[in-house]
């Protein structure tokens, strides 16, 4: 590409280039570059680098959401399954009402 002092800014062709982006290897003026992680980088490459970190965070957040939903569903399933098993242990005479009819409410025991 030649000497940096003879290069022009990629975005502003009338301006002299002062830095070359290490990611895309293009030359830029002072207004088009910024310092990030102790290196000079252009705005589009900086967006790409920071978007990758945000995507990773978003993936972990989505995975956490799916995991919480699954655990909540399993917890409710187990809770209702156990409740159903307890209800099955109750004798059918209790449900039909015949258990209450068989009990004597007469205190004299007749």
LOMILO-853410 format. One line per 5 residues: number of its first residue (from 1); for each residue x, y, z of N, C-alpha, C. Coordinates in nm, 3 decimals. Layout:
REM residues N
NUM) X/Y/Z/X/Y/Z/X/Y/Z ~ ...
//
This chain:
REM residues 110
1) 0.081/-0.120/0.000/0.000/0.000/0.000/0.085/0.126/0.000 ~ 0.205/0.117/0.039/0.291/0.235/0.037/0.299/0.300/0.175 ~ 0.365/0.416/0.174/0.386/0.492/0.297/0.255/0.554/0.346 ~ 0.231/0.551/0.477/0.107/0.602/0.535/0.093/0.752/0.513 ~ 0.203/0.824/0.508/0.195/0.970/0.492/0.143/1.009/0.354
6) 0.148/0.921/0.259/0.099/0.950/0.125/-0.043/0.899/0.103 ~ -0.100/0.835/0.202/-0.234/0.778/0.190/-0.340/0.882/0.226 ~ -0.462/0.860/0.176/-0.575/0.946/0.205/-0.676/0.867/0.289 ~ -0.761/0.940/0.362/-0.863/0.877/0.445/-0.962/0.801/0.357 ~ -1.002/0.686/0.401/-1.097/0.603/0.327/-1.233/0.674/0.314
11) -1.276/0.744/0.421/-1.406/0.813/0.421/-1.398/0.954/0.366 ~ -1.285/1.022/0.388/-1.270/1.162/0.346/-1.147/1.170/0.255 ~ -1.168/1.166/0.128/-1.055/1.159/0.033/-0.970/1.286/0.031 ~ -1.023/1.396/0.082/-0.945/1.519/0.082/-0.853/1.529/0.204 ~ -0.865/1.438/0.297/-0.784/1.444/0.420/-0.672/1.341/0.418
16) -0.564/1.376/0.487/-0.450/1.287/0.500/-0.481/1.175/0.599 ~ -0.434/1.057/0.572/-0.453/0.945/0.664/-0.349/0.953/0.775 ~ -0.393/0.922/0.897/-0.300/0.924/1.011/-0.286/0.786/1.075 ~ -0.376/0.694/1.042/-0.368/0.561/1.103/-0.428/0.457/1.008 ~ -0.381/0.336/1.026/-0.435/0.223/0.951/-0.504/0.130/1.050
21) -0.627/0.094/1.022/-0.703/0.005/1.109/-0.642/-0.134/1.104 ~ -0.614/-0.195/1.218/-0.552/-0.328/1.217/-0.650/-0.440/1.174 ~ -0.778/-0.412/1.177/-0.877/-0.513/1.139/-0.900/-0.517/0.988 ~ -0.937/-0.401/0.931/-0.971/-0.396/0.788/-0.855/-0.350/0.700 ~ -0.748/-0.301/0.763/-0.626/-0.255/0.695/-0.647/-0.132/0.607
26) -0.754/-0.055/0.631/-0.779/0.069/0.558/-0.718/0.186/0.633 ~ -0.689/0.293/0.560/-0.631/0.413/0.620/-0.742/0.514/0.651 ~ -0.727/0.586/0.764/-0.829/0.681/0.808/-0.765/0.806/0.864 ~ -0.844/0.916/0.865/-0.800/1.041/0.926/-0.827/1.036/1.077 ~ -0.792/1.145/1.147/-0.808/1.148/1.293/-0.954/1.135/1.336
31) -1.046/1.187/1.260/-1.187/1.183/1.298/-1.251/1.046/1.278 ~ -1.193/0.963/1.198/-1.254/0.835/1.164/-1.204/0.718/1.248 ~ -1.107/0.741/1.333/-1.054/0.633/1.417/-1.074/0.666/1.564 ~ -1.071/0.562/1.644/-1.082/0.577/1.789/-0.994/0.473/1.856 ~ -0.963/0.497/1.983/-0.878/0.404/2.056/-0.967/0.306/2.133
36) -0.936/0.179/2.118/-1.012/0.074/2.186/-0.915/-0.039/2.221 ~ -0.913/-0.078/2.348/-0.822/-0.185/2.395/-0.677/-0.157/2.355 ~ -0.632/-0.034/2.377/-0.495/0.009/2.351/-0.454/-0.002/2.204 ~ -0.548/0.013/2.115/-0.514/0.018/1.973/-0.611/0.111/1.902 ~ -0.567/0.165/1.789/-0.648/0.257/1.710/-0.726/0.173/1.610
41) -0.858/0.196/1.605/-0.946/0.114/1.520/-1.054/0.203/1.459 ~ -1.104/0.164/1.341/-1.209/0.244/1.275/-1.346/0.209/1.335 ~ -1.443/0.297/1.311/-1.577/0.281/1.370/-1.648/0.154/1.323 ~ -1.647/0.120/1.193/-1.715/-0.004/1.153/-1.656/-0.130/1.218 ~ -1.525/-0.136/1.228/-1.462/-0.253/1.292/-1.491/-0.255/1.441
46) -1.496/-0.139/1.504/-1.531/-0.132/1.646/-1.673/-0.182/1.668 ~ -1.765/-0.144/1.579/-1.903/-0.194/1.590/-1.908/-0.346/1.578 ~ -1.830/-0.400/1.486/-1.827/-0.546/1.470/-1.774/-0.615/1.596 ~ -1.669/-0.559/1.653/-1.609/-0.619/1.772/-1.704/-0.613/1.892 ~ -1.771/-0.499/1.911/-1.860/-0.487/2.026/-1.990/-0.563/2.003
51) -2.035/-0.576/1.880/-2.157/-0.652/1.851/-2.137/-0.799/1.881 ~ -2.019/-0.852/1.858/-1.990/-0.992/1.887/-2.004/-1.019/2.036 ~ -1.955/-0.928/2.121/-1.970/-0.944/2.266/-2.114/-0.939/2.309 ~ -2.191/-0.848/2.249/-2.333/-0.836/2.284/-2.409/-0.959/2.239 ~ -2.373/-1.015/2.124/-2.439/-1.136/2.075/-2.415/-1.252/2.169
56) -2.294/-1.262/2.221/-2.263/-1.369/2.317/-2.346/-1.353/2.443 ~ -2.357/-1.230/2.492/-2.437/-1.205/2.611/-2.582/-1.241/2.586 ~ -2.632/-1.202/2.468/-2.770/-1.230/2.434/-2.795/-1.380/2.424 ~ -2.700/-1.454/2.371/-2.714/-1.600/2.362/-2.723/-1.661/2.501 ~ -2.638/-1.616/2.593/-2.641/-1.670/2.729/-2.771/-1.632/2.799
61) -2.821/-1.511/2.773/-2.948/-1.470/2.833/-3.062/-1.555/2.780 ~ -3.061/-1.583/2.650/-3.165/-1.669/2.592/-3.156/-1.811/2.646 ~ -3.034/-1.861/2.661/-3.016/-1.995/2.716/-3.065/-2.001/2.860 ~ -3.040/-1.896/2.937/-3.087/-1.890/3.075/-3.238/-1.885/3.081 ~ -3.299/-1.811/2.990/-3.445/-1.803/2.985/-3.506/-1.939/2.953
66) -3.451/-2.009/2.857/-3.501/-2.142/2.821/-3.483/-2.238/2.937 ~ -3.369/-2.231/3.005/-3.344/-2.319/3.119/-3.442/-2.292/3.232 ~ -3.469/-2.165/3.262/-3.565/-2.132/3.367/-3.706/-2.180/3.332 ~ -3.744/-2.162/3.206/-3.876/-2.208/3.162/-3.887/-2.360/3.177 ~ -3.784/-2.432/3.136/-3.784/-2.578/3.144/-3.790/-2.624/3.289
71) -3.711/-2.563/3.375/-3.712/-2.601/3.516/-3.846/-2.569/3.581 ~ -3.905/-2.456/3.546/-4.037/-2.421/3.597/-4.142/-2.520/3.552 ~ -4.139/-2.558/3.425/-4.235/-2.655/3.373/-4.219/-2.790/3.442 ~ -4.095/-2.836/3.458/-4.071/-2.965/3.527/-4.116/-2.960/3.672 ~ -4.093/-2.849/3.738/-4.136/-2.834/3.877/-4.287/-2.842/3.888
76) -4.358/-2.772/3.801/-4.504/-2.778/3.803/-4.555/-2.917/3.767 ~ -4.491/-2.983/3.672/-4.531/-3.118/3.635/-4.518/-3.213/3.754 ~ -4.404/-3.207/3.821/-4.382/-3.295/3.936/-4.480/-3.262/4.048 ~ -4.506/-3.135/4.071/-4.601/-3.095/4.175/-4.740/-3.150/4.147 ~ -4.790/-3.133/4.025/-4.923/-3.182/3.992/-4.928/-3.334/3.985
81) -4.820/-3.399/3.944/-4.814/-3.544/3.943/-4.826/-3.599/4.086 ~ -4.751/-3.540/4.178/-4.756/-3.583/4.318/-4.894/-3.556/4.378 ~ -4.954/-3.443/4.345/-5.088/-3.412/4.393/-5.189/-3.516/4.340 ~ -5.176/-3.554/4.216/-5.263/-3.657/4.159/-5.244/-3.791/4.227 ~ -5.120/-3.826/4.259/-5.094/-3.953/4.328/-5.155/-3.952/4.468
86) -5.149/-3.839/4.535/-5.210/-3.828/4.668/-5.361/-3.842/4.658 ~ -5.421/-3.779/4.558/-5.565/-3.791/4.539/-5.607/-3.934/4.506 ~ -5.521/-4.006/4.437/-5.553/-4.147/4.405/-5.550/-4.236/4.529 ~ -5.476/-4.197/4.630/-5.469/-4.275/4.754/-5.595/-4.263/4.840 ~ -5.672/-4.158/4.817/-5.796/-4.138/4.893/-5.897/-4.241/4.844
91) -5.963/-4.313/4.933/-6.058/-4.416/4.891/-6.175/-4.357/4.812 ~ -6.230/-4.436/4.721/-6.339/-4.387/4.637/-6.466/-4.361/4.718 ~ -6.480/-4.426/4.831/-6.598/-4.401/4.913/-6.599/-4.258/4.967 ~ -6.483/-4.200/4.982/-6.474/-4.061/5.025/-6.527/-3.968/4.916 ~ -6.491/-3.997/4.791/-6.535/-3.914/4.678/-6.685/-3.929/4.652
96) -6.737/-4.049/4.670/-6.878/-4.075/4.641/-6.971/-4.023/4.750 ~ -6.920/-4.000/4.867/-7.000/-3.951/4.977/-7.054/-4.062/5.065 ~ -7.031/-4.187/5.028/-7.083/-4.298/5.108/-7.009/-4.311/5.241 ~ -6.888/-4.261/5.247/-6.813/-4.264/5.372/-6.884/-4.180/5.478 ~ -6.936/-4.065/5.438/-7.004/-3.976/5.531/-7.141/-4.031/5.572
101) -7.200/-4.105/5.483/-7.331/-4.164/5.516/-7.316/-4.279/5.616 ~ -7.206/-4.348/5.612/-7.182/-4.461/5.701/-7.147/-4.417/5.843 ~ -7.097/-4.297/5.856/-7.063/-4.248/5.989/-7.190/-4.216/6.066 ~ -7.193/-4.257/6.188/-7.311/-4.233/6.271/-7.294/-4.102/6.342 ~ -7.388/-4.012/6.320/-7.386/-3.884/6.390/-7.468/-3.889/6.518
106) -7.526/-4.002/6.547/-7.608/-4.019/6.669/-7.516/-4.047/6.786 ~ -7.510/-3.960/6.888/-7.419/-3.981/6.999/-7.461/-4.098/7.088 ~ -7.585/-4.140/7.079/-7.631/-4.251/7.161/-7.584/-4.386/7.110 ~ -7.534/-4.388/6.990/-7.482/-4.511/6.934/-7.590/-4.609/6.896 ~ -7.706/-4.563/6.848/-7.815/-4.654/6.816/-7.802/-4.726/6.686
//
